[in-house]
Amino acid sequence: MKSKYSKSSPGLIKIIFMLFVAFAALAFLSFVITGNANLSRPSTLLFGLNKDTVLNSTTNTSAYAPTIGIGAGNIPSSGVNVSKNVSISLNSGNAFSEIQPFSEYITIRNTGSVPINISGWVLKNNIGKRPTEQSNNSYIYETISSAVIPNGNKFLSPEGTGVAEPIVLAPQESAILISGGPFTSYSLPIPLSFKENLCTGYLNSLYPFTPTLENRCPLAREASGVRELTDQCFDYIKTISQCQNPEEDTAFHDYQTRKTRLQLQSYMCQAFVGDHLNYGACVAENKDLPNFYLPTWRVFLGSKTELWSRRADTISLFDSNGTLIAETRY
């Protein structure tokens, strides 16, 4: 006897198959929808970094400082409000031609808008990357020479004294970095780096400054007490140039002529010149003026030999943290 369900079995199987297909279709459709949703939102992790964080973060510019001309770095302020972003220009000066350390110099300039403490910064040459030929076709690589920018004293005392403090370049100020020095074996010792002022031009006749100090001294005819001189002496005083002392300016080719002219003046006139036309007297009379200091430092690096090659070299400037600030080649 056949079951009462015998005739309907094929239909039942067909219904079950159709339900299975329907469920499979629904599952596939769900997978496609969720898959597209995931494709529209890729992972925000790029090589272990969150993409949104990288794009919106503020990067430290010291890590991306250009290697030539201008750099950026995190400079210790030593009490001066210094931004992380600084701008320094570096010039090779006379490095390509000078061999005497007291005359060899390069320059740096603060081209930014904030003061920068440069004491503790390091200068390096390229000698360690350039072979030196020896006999028998042998070569050696010498140790890279370096120099640390020292502290200095803003005020150059006529007594040759002073307390060392950080050298700070205000915006648009410069520093002439002399390889040798300082000048300590002179009648007026200069033991520290210093900032030029209205009176330092008088020192050009006493020290071998390269380049020469700026001649910005007040005119001799503007010195105190000049109106009490005789007419003859006043006429003579008017012929004296800025920062010039006829008794000391031996560097001038006509020094003897100038000295003879002075000796022809009265003793009172000669005494006035000796007492007023020199660095010490100029400082005493002008040090309180608001424009007394000029925008240039003279910095002595203290090397006994030249620092920079006469043929070709790379001059690199690093801050005290070792960050490359500027670099120049010649």
DRENTI-16077 format. One record per residue (C-alpha): residue number from 1; residue in three letters; x, y, z. Coordinates in Angstrom, 1 decimal. Example, Ala and Ser with C-alpha at 12.3 -4.5 7.8 and 13.67 -1.06 7.14 Angstrom:
2
k->1&r->Ala&u->12.3&v->-4.5&w->7.8;
k->2&r->Ser&u->13.7&v->-1.1&w->7.1;
% end
This chain:
330
k->1&r->Met&u->0.0&v->0.0&w->0.0;
k->2&r->Lys&u->1.3&v->3.3&w->-0.9;
k->3&r->Ser&u->1.4&v->6.2&w->1.5;
k->4&r->Lys&u->-1.1&v->9.0&w->1.1;
k->5&r->Tyr&u->1.8&v->11.3&w->0.7;
k->6&r->Ser&u->3.4&v->9.4&w->-2.1;
k->7&r->Lys&u->2.0&v->11.5&w->-4.9;
k->8&r->Ser&u->2.9&v->14.8&w->-3.2;
k->9&r->Ser&u->6.5&v->14.0&w->-2.4;
k->10&r->Pro&u->8.0&v->15.4&w->-5.7;
k->11&r->Gly&u->6.2&v->18.7&w->-5.0;
k->12&r->Leu&u->7.4&v->18.9&w->-1.5;
k->13&r->Ile&u->11.0&v->18.4&w->-2.7;
k->14&r->Lys&u->10.5&v->21.2&w->-5.2;
k->15&r->Ile&u->9.2&v->23.6&w->-2.5;
k->16&r->Ile&u->12.2&v->22.8&w->-0.2;
k->17&r->Phe&u->14.6&v->23.4&w->-3.1;
k->18&r->Met&u->13.0&v->26.8&w->-3.9;
k->19&r->Leu&u->13.2&v->27.8&w->-0.3;
k->20&r->Phe&u->16.9&v->26.9&w->-0.2;
k->21&r->Val&u->17.6&v->29.0&w->-3.3;
k->22&r->Ala&u->15.7&v->31.9&w->-1.8;
k->23&r->Phe&u->17.7&v->31.8&w->1.4;
k->24&r->Ala&u->20.9&v->31.6&w->-0.5;
k->25&r->Ala&u->19.9&v->34.6&w->-2.6;
k->26&r->Leu&u->19.1&v->36.6&w->0.5;
k->27&r->Ala&u->22.5&v->35.7&w->2.1;
k->28&r->Phe&u->24.4&v->36.7&w->-1.1;
k->29&r->Leu&u->22.5&v->40.0&w->-1.4;
k->30&r->Ser&u->23.3&v->40.8&w->2.3;
k->31&r->Phe&u->27.0&v->40.0&w->1.7;
k->32&r->Val&u->27.2&v->42.3&w->-1.3;
k->33&r->Ile&u->25.5&v->45.2&w->0.5;
k->34&r->Thr&u->27.8&v->44.9&w->3.6;
k->35&r->Gly&u->30.8&v->44.4&w->1.4;
k->36&r->Asn&u->30.2&v->47.6&w->-0.6;
k->37&r->Ala&u->29.7&v->49.4&w->2.7;
k->38&r->Asn&u->33.1&v->48.2&w->3.9;
k->39&r->Leu&u->34.7&v->49.2&w->0.5;
k->40&r->Ser&u->33.3&v->52.7&w->0.8;
k->41&r->Arg&u->35.1&v->53.0&w->4.3;
k->42&r->Pro&u->38.7&v->51.8&w->4.0;
k->43&r->Ser&u->40.8&v->51.3&w->7.0;
k->44&r->Thr&u->42.2&v->54.5&w->8.5;
k->45&r->Leu&u->45.4&v->52.7&w->9.4;
k->46&r->Leu&u->48.2&v->53.4&w->6.9;
k->47&r->Phe&u->51.4&v->51.5&w->7.7;
k->48&r->Gly&u->50.5&v->51.6&w->11.4;
k->49&r->Leu&u->49.5&v->55.3&w->11.4;
k->50&r->Asn&u->46.0&v->56.6&w->11.7;
k->51&r->Lys&u->45.3&v->58.4&w->8.4;
k->52&r->Asp&u->43.1&v->61.1&w->10.0;
k->53&r->Thr&u->45.6&v->61.8&w->12.7;
k->54&r->Val&u->48.5&v->62.2&w->10.2;
k->55&r->Leu&u->46.6&v->64.6&w->8.0;
k->56&r->Asn&u->45.4&v->66.8&w->10.8;
k->57&r->Ser&u->48.5&v->66.8&w->13.1;
k->58&r->Thr&u->51.0&v->69.6&w->13.3;
k->59&r->Thr&u->54.5&v->68.3&w->12.3;
k->60&r->Asn&u->57.7&v->69.4&w->14.0;
k->61&r->Thr&u->59.4&v->71.5&w->11.3;
k->62&r->Ser&u->62.8&v->70.8&w->12.7;
k->63&r->Ala&u->62.6&v->67.4&w->11.2;
k->64&r->Tyr&u->62.2&v->68.8&w->7.7;
k->65&r->Ala&u->64.8&v->71.6&w->7.8;
k->66&r->Pro&u->66.3&v->72.4&w->4.4;
k->67&r->Thr&u->70.0&v->71.6&w->4.2;
k->68&r->Ile&u->71.1&v->74.7&w->2.3;
k->69&r->Gly&u->70.6&v->78.3&w->3.2;
k->70&r->Ile&u->67.8&v->78.3&w->5.7;
k->71&r->Gly&u->66.9&v->75.9&w->8.4;
k->72&r->Ala&u->64.5&v->75.3&w->11.2;
k->73&r->Gly&u->65.2&v->73.9&w->14.6;
k->74&r->Asn&u->64.2&v->73.8&w->18.3;
k->75&r->Ile&u->66.6&v->76.2&w->19.9;
k->76&r->Pro&u->67.2&v->76.4&w->23.6;
k->77&r->Ser&u->66.1&v->79.9&w->24.6;
k->78&r->Ser&u->68.2&v->80.5&w->27.8;
k->79&r->Gly&u->65.6&v->83.0&w->28.9;
k->80&r->Val&u->64.9&v->84.4&w->25.4;
k->81&r->Asn&u->61.5&v->83.7&w->23.9;
k->82&r->Val&u->62.5&v->81.7&w->20.9;
k->83&r->Ser&u->60.0&v->79.9&w->18.6;
k->84&r->Lys&u->60.6&v->76.4&w->17.3;
k->85&r->Asn&u->60.7&v->77.9&w->13.8;
k->86&r->Val&u->63.9&v->79.9&w->13.1;
k->87&r->Ser&u->65.3&v->81.3&w->10.0;
k->88&r->Ile&u->69.1&v->81.6&w->9.6;
k->89&r->Ser&u->71.2&v->82.6&w->6.5;
k->90&r->Leu&u->74.8&v->81.4&w->6.3;
k->91&r->Asn&u->77.4&v->83.0&w->4.2;
k->92&r->Ser&u->81.0&v->81.7&w->3.5;
k->93&r->Gly&u->82.6&v->85.2&w->3.9;
k->94&r->Asn&u->86.2&v->84.9&w->2.9;
k->95&r->Ala&u->86.6&v->81.2&w->3.8;
k->96&r->Phe&u->87.6&v->80.3&w->0.2;
k->97&r->Ser&u->90.6&v->82.6&w->0.2;
k->98&r->Glu&u->91.9&v->83.3&w->3.7;
k->99&r->Ile&u->94.5&v->81.1&w->5.6;
k->100&r->Gln&u->95.1&v->83.2&w->8.8;
k->101&r->Pro&u->92.6&v->82.2&w->11.5;
k->102&r->Phe&u->92.4&v->85.7&w->13.0;
k->103&r->Ser&u->91.3&v->87.0&w->9.5;
k->104&r->Glu&u->89.2&v->84.1&w->8.2;
k->105&r->Tyr&u->85.5&v->84.5&w->8.8;
k->106&r->Ile&u->82.0&v->83.5&w->7.8;
k->107&r->Thr&u->78.7&v->85.2&w->8.7;
k->108&r->Ile&u->75.3&v->84.2&w->9.9;
k->109&r->Arg&u->72.1&v->86.3&w->10.0;
k->110&r->Asn&u->68.8&v->86.0&w->11.8;
k->111&r->Thr&u->66.4&v->86.5&w->8.9;
k->112&r->Gly&u->63.4&v->85.5&w->11.1;
k->113&r->Ser&u->61.1&v->87.5&w->13.4;
k->114&r->Val&u->62.3&v->86.2&w->16.9;
k->115&r->Pro&u->65.5&v->86.5&w->18.9;
k->116&r->Ile&u->67.8&v->83.4&w->18.7;
k->117&r->Asn&u->70.4&v->82.3&w->21.2;
k->118&r->Ile&u->73.3&v->81.0&w->19.1;
k->119&r->Ser&u->75.8&v->80.1&w->21.9;
k->120&r->Gly&u->76.4&v->76.4&w->21.9;
k->121&r->Trp&u->75.7&v->76.0&w->18.2;
k->122&r->Val&u->78.3&v->74.0&w->16.3;
k->123&r->Leu&u->80.0&v->74.6&w->12.9;
k->124&r->Lys&u->81.6&v->71.8&w->11.0;
k->125&r->Asn&u->83.6&v->71.6&w->7.8;
k->126&r->Asn&u->83.8&v->68.8&w->5.2;
k->127&r->Ile&u->87.4&v->67.8&w->5.6;
k->128&r->Gly&u->86.5&v->64.3&w->7.0;
k->129&r->Lys&u->84.6&v->63.5&w->3.7;
k->130&r->Arg&u->87.5&v->64.5&w->1.4;
k->131&r->Pro&u->90.6&v->62.4&w->1.1;
k->132&r->Thr&u->94.1&v->63.9&w->1.5;
k->133&r->Glu&u->96.7&v->62.4&w->-0.8;
k->134&r->Gln&u->99.9&v->61.1&w->0.8;
k->135&r->Ser&u->103.1&v->59.6&w->-0.7;
k->136&r->Asn&u->102.9&v->56.4&w->-2.8;
k->137&r->Asn&u->99.4&v->57.1&w->-3.9;
k->138&r->Ser&u->98.0&v->56.6&w->-0.4;
k->139&r->Tyr&u->95.1&v->58.6&w->1.0;
k->140&r->Ile&u->93.8&v->59.5&w->4.4;
k->141&r->Tyr&u->90.6&v->61.0&w->5.7;
k->142&r->Glu&u->91.3&v->63.6&w->8.4;
k->143&r->Thr&u->89.0&v->64.3&w->11.3;
k->144&r->Ile&u->86.2&v->66.8&w->10.6;
k->145&r->Ser&u->87.1&v->70.1&w->12.2;
k->146&r->Ser&u->84.4&v->71.8&w->14.3;
k->147&r->Ala&u->84.0&v->74.9&w->16.4;
k->148&r->Val&u->81.4&v->75.8&w->19.1;
k->149&r->Ile&u->80.0&v->79.3&w->19.1;
k->150&r->Pro&u->80.9&v->80.6&w->22.6;
k->151&r->Asn&u->79.3&v->83.0&w->25.0;
k->152&r->Gly&u->80.2&v->86.7&w->24.7;
k->153&r->Asn&u->79.6&v->90.1&w->26.2;
k->154&r->Lys&u->77.4&v->92.6&w->24.5;
k->155&r->Phe&u->79.3&v->95.5&w->25.9;
k->156&r->Leu&u->83.0&v->95.8&w->25.0;
k->157&r->Ser&u->84.5&v->97.4&w->28.1;
k->158&r->Pro&u->87.3&v->99.9&w->27.6;
k->159&r->Glu&u->89.0&v->98.2&w->30.5;
k->160&r->Gly&u->89.0&v->94.8&w->28.8;
k->161&r->Thr&u->86.7&v->93.2&w->31.3;
k->162&r->Gly&u->83.3&v->91.5&w->31.0;
k->163&r->Val&u->81.1&v->88.6&w->32.0;
k->164&r->Ala&u->80.3&v->86.0&w->29.5;
k->165&r->Glu&u->76.7&v->85.5&w->28.6;
k->166&r->Pro&u->74.7&v->83.9&w->25.7;
k->167&r->Ile&u->75.0&v->85.6&w->22.3;
k->168&r->Val&u->71.5&v->86.4&w->21.2;
k->169&r->Leu&u->70.8&v->87.6&w->17.6;
k->170&r->Ala&u->67.7&v->89.8&w->17.4;
k->171&r->Pro&u->65.7&v->89.7&w->14.2;
k->172&r->Gln&u->67.8&v->90.9&w->11.2;
k->173&r->Glu&u->71.0&v->91.0&w->13.3;
k->174&r->Ser&u->74.2&v->89.3&w->12.1;
k->175&r->Ala&u->77.3&v->87.7&w->13.6;
k->176&r->Ile&u->80.7&v->87.7&w->11.9;
k->177&r->Leu&u->82.3&v->84.4&w->13.1;
k->178&r->Ile&u->86.1&v->84.8&w->13.1;
k->179&r->Ser&u->88.0&v->81.5&w->13.1;
k->180&r->Gly&u->90.7&v->82.6&w->15.5;
k->181&r->Gly&u->91.0&v->85.1&w->18.4;
k->182&r->Pro&u->90.1&v->86.7&w->20.7;
k->183&r->Phe&u->92.7&v->89.5&w->20.9;
k->184&r->Thr&u->94.2&v->89.2&w->24.4;
k->185&r->Ser&u->97.8&v->90.3&w->23.9;
k->186&r->Tyr&u->97.1&v->94.0&w->23.1;
k->187&r->Ser&u->97.2&v->97.1&w->25.3;
k->188&r->Leu&u->93.4&v->96.9&w->25.4;
k->189&r->Pro&u->92.7&v->93.2&w->25.6;
k->190&r->Ile&u->89.5&v->91.9&w->23.9;
k->191&r->Pro&u->88.9&v->88.6&w->25.8;
k->192&r->Leu&u->85.4&v->88.0&w->24.7;
k->193&r->Ser&u->83.1&v->88.1&w->21.6;
k->194&r->Phe&u->81.2&v->91.4&w->21.6;
k->195&r->Lys&u->78.6&v->93.5&w->19.8;
k->196&r->Glu&u->79.7&v->96.4&w->17.6;
k->197&r->Asn&u->78.7&v->99.9&w->18.8;
k->198&r->Leu&u->79.0&v->103.5&w->17.7;
k->199&r->Cys&u->82.5&v->103.7&w->19.1;
k->200&r->Thr&u->84.2&v->100.4&w->18.1;
k->201&r->Gly&u->85.3&v->101.9&w->14.8;
k->202&r->Tyr&u->88.2&v->103.5&w->16.8;
k->203&r->Leu&u->89.6&v->100.0&w->17.2;
k->204&r->Asn&u->90.3&v->99.5&w->13.5;
k->205&r->Ser&u->93.7&v->101.2&w->13.9;
k->206&r->Leu&u->94.6&v->99.0&w->16.9;
k->207&r->Tyr&u->93.5&v->95.5&w->15.9;
k->208&r->Pro&u->93.5&v->93.4&w->12.6;
k->209&r->Phe&u->89.8&v->93.1&w->12.2;
k->210&r->Thr&u->88.6&v->91.5&w->9.0;
k->211&r->Pro&u->86.3&v->92.8&w->7.8;
k->212&r->Thr&u->86.9&v->96.2&w->9.4;
k->213&r->Leu&u->84.6&v->97.4&w->12.1;
k->214&r->Glu&u->81.9&v->99.9&w->11.0;
k->215&r->Asn&u->82.9&v->103.5&w->11.2;
k->216&r->Arg&u->79.8&v->104.9&w->12.9;
k->217&r->Cys&u->81.5&v->107.1&w->15.5;
k->218&r->Pro&u->80.1&v->110.6&w->16.2;
k->219&r->Leu&u->82.0&v->113.3&w->14.3;
k->220&r->Ala&u->84.9&v->114.8&w->16.2;
k->221&r->Arg&u->83.4&v->118.3&w->15.9;
k->222&r->Glu&u->80.4&v->117.0&w->17.9;
k->223&r->Ala&u->82.4&v->115.9&w->20.9;
k->224&r->Ser&u->81.7&v->117.6&w->24.2;
k->225&r->Gly&u->83.9&v->120.7&w->24.9;
k->226&r->Val&u->84.7&v->121.3&w->21.3;
k->227&r->Arg&u->83.0&v->124.8&w->21.5;
k->228&r->Glu&u->85.6&v->125.9&w->24.1;
k->229&r->Leu&u->88.5&v->125.4&w->21.6;
k->230&r->Thr&u->90.1&v->128.1&w->19.6;
k->231&r->Asp&u->88.9&v->128.8&w->16.1;
k->232&r->Gln&u->92.2&v->127.4&w->14.7;
k->233&r->Cys&u->91.8&v->124.1&w->16.7;
k->234&r->Phe&u->88.1&v->123.9&w->15.7;
k->235&r->Asp&u->88.9&v->124.2&w->12.1;
k->236&r->Tyr&u->91.5&v->121.4&w->12.5;
k->237&r->Ile&u->89.0&v->119.2&w->14.3;
k->238&r->Lys&u->86.5&v->119.5&w->11.5;
k->239&r->Thr&u->89.0&v->117.9&w->9.1;
k->240&r->Ile&u->89.2&v->114.7&w->11.2;
k->241&r->Ser&u->87.1&v->111.8&w->9.8;
k->242&r->Gln&u->84.8&v->109.5&w->11.8;
k->243&r->Cys&u->86.5&v->107.1&w->14.2;
k->244&r->Gln&u->89.9&v->108.6&w->13.5;
k->245&r->Asn&u->92.7&v->109.4&w->15.9;
k->246&r->Pro&u->95.6&v->111.1&w->14.2;
k->247&r->Glu&u->98.0&v->109.7&w->16.9;
k->248&r->Glu&u->97.0&v->106.1&w->16.5;
k->249&r->Asp&u->95.9&v->105.5&w->12.9;
k->250&r->Thr&u->99.2&v->104.1&w->11.7;
k->251&r->Ala&u->97.4&v->102.0&w->9.1;
k->252&r->Phe&u->96.7&v->105.0&w->6.9;
k->253&r->His&u->99.3&v->105.6&w->4.2;
k->254&r->Asp&u->99.5&v->109.3&w->5.2;
k->255&r->Tyr&u->99.8&v->108.6&w->8.9;
k->256&r->Gln&u->102.9&v->110.7&w->9.2;
k->257&r->Thr&u->101.4&v->113.6&w->7.5;
k->258&r->Arg&u->98.3&v->113.5&w->9.8;
k->259&r->Lys&u->100.5&v->113.2&w->12.9;
k->260&r->Thr&u->102.6&v->116.2&w->11.7;
k->261&r->Arg&u->99.5&v->118.3&w->11.2;
k->262&r->Leu&u->98.4&v->117.4&w->14.8;
k->263&r->Gln&u->101.8&v->118.4&w->16.2;
k->264&r->Leu&u->101.4&v->121.8&w->14.6;
k->265&r->Gln&u->98.4&v->122.5&w->16.7;
k->266&r->Ser&u->98.5&v->124.1&w->20.1;
k->267&r->Tyr&u->99.1&v->121.9&w->23.2;
k->268&r->Met&u->95.5&v->122.5&w->24.2;
k->269&r->Cys&u->94.3&v->121.2&w->20.9;
k->270&r->Gln&u->96.5&v->118.2&w->21.0;
k->271&r->Ala&u->95.3&v->117.4&w->24.5;
k->272&r->Phe&u->91.7&v->117.6&w->23.3;
k->273&r->Val&u->92.4&v->115.1&w->20.5;
k->274&r->Gly&u->94.2&v->112.7&w->22.8;
k->275&r->Asp&u->91.4&v->112.9&w->25.5;
k->276&r->His&u->88.3&v->112.7&w->23.3;
k->277&r->Leu&u->89.1&v->110.9&w->20.0;
k->278&r->Asn&u->89.5&v->107.3&w->21.3;
k->279&r->Tyr&u->87.3&v->104.4&w->22.2;
k->280&r->Gly&u->87.1&v->104.9&w->25.9;
k->281&r->Ala&u->86.1&v->108.6&w->25.7;
k->282&r->Cys&u->83.6&v->107.8&w->23.0;
k->283&r->Val&u->82.0&v->105.1&w->25.1;
k->284&r->Ala&u->81.8&v->107.4&w->28.2;
k->285&r->Glu&u->80.0&v->110.0&w->26.1;
k->286&r->Asn&u->77.6&v->107.9&w->24.1;
k->287&r->Lys&u->76.9&v->104.6&w->25.8;
k->288&r->Asp&u->73.5&v->105.7&w->27.0;
k->289&r->Leu&u->72.2&v->106.6&w->23.6;
k->290&r->Pro&u->69.3&v->104.3&w->22.4;
k->291&r->Asn&u->71.1&v->103.6&w->19.1;
k->292&r->Phe&u->74.5&v->102.9&w->20.8;
k->293&r->Tyr&u->74.7&v->99.2&w->19.7;
k->294&r->Leu&u->74.9&v->98.2&w->16.0;
k->295&r->Pro&u->73.2&v->95.1&w->14.6;
k->296&r->Thr&u->76.5&v->93.0&w->14.3;
k->297&r->Trp&u->78.3&v->90.7&w->16.7;
k->298&r->Arg&u->82.0&v->89.9&w->16.4;
k->299&r->Val&u->82.4&v->86.3&w->17.5;
k->300&r->Phe&u->85.8&v->84.6&w->18.1;
k->301&r->Leu&u->85.8&v->80.8&w->17.6;
k->302&r->Gly&u->89.2&v->80.4&w->19.1;
k->303&r->Ser&u->90.8&v->78.1&w->16.5;
k->304&r->Lys&u->94.6&v->78.1&w->16.1;
k->305&r->Thr&u->94.4&v->77.2&w->12.4;
k->306&r->Glu&u->92.1&v->77.9&w->9.5;
k->307&r->Leu&u->88.8&v->76.1&w->9.7;
k->308&r->Trp&u->87.7&v->76.2&w->6.1;
k->309&r->Ser&u->89.4&v->74.9&w->3.0;
k->310&r->Arg&u->90.6&v->77.4&w->0.4;
k->311&r->Arg&u->89.5&v->75.2&w->-2.6;
k->312&r->Ala&u->86.1&v->73.8&w->-1.8;
k->313&r->Asp&u->84.2&v->73.1&w->1.4;
k->314&r->Thr&u->80.8&v->72.6&w->3.0;
k->315&r->Ile&u->80.1&v->74.7&w->6.0;
k->316&r->Ser&u->77.4&v->73.2&w->8.2;
k->317&r->Leu&u->75.7&v->74.9&w->11.2;
k->318&r->Phe&u->74.0&v->72.8&w->13.9;
k->319&r->Asp&u->72.1&v->73.9&w->17.0;
k->320&r->Ser&u->73.0&v->72.5&w->20.4;
k->321&r->Asn&u->70.7&v->69.6&w->19.9;
k->322&r->Gly&u->72.5&v->68.5&w->16.7;
k->323&r->Thr&u->69.8&v->69.7&w->14.3;
k->324&r->Leu&u->71.1&v->71.0&w->11.0;
k->325&r->Ile&u->70.1&v->74.6&w->10.8;
k->326&r->Ala&u->71.9&v->75.8&w->7.7;
k->327&r->Glu&u->74.5&v->74.7&w->5.2;
k->328&r->Thr&u->76.5&v->76.4&w->2.4;
k->329&r->Arg&u->79.0&v->75.1&w->-0.1;
k->330&r->Tyr&u->81.6&v->76.8&w->-2.2;
% end
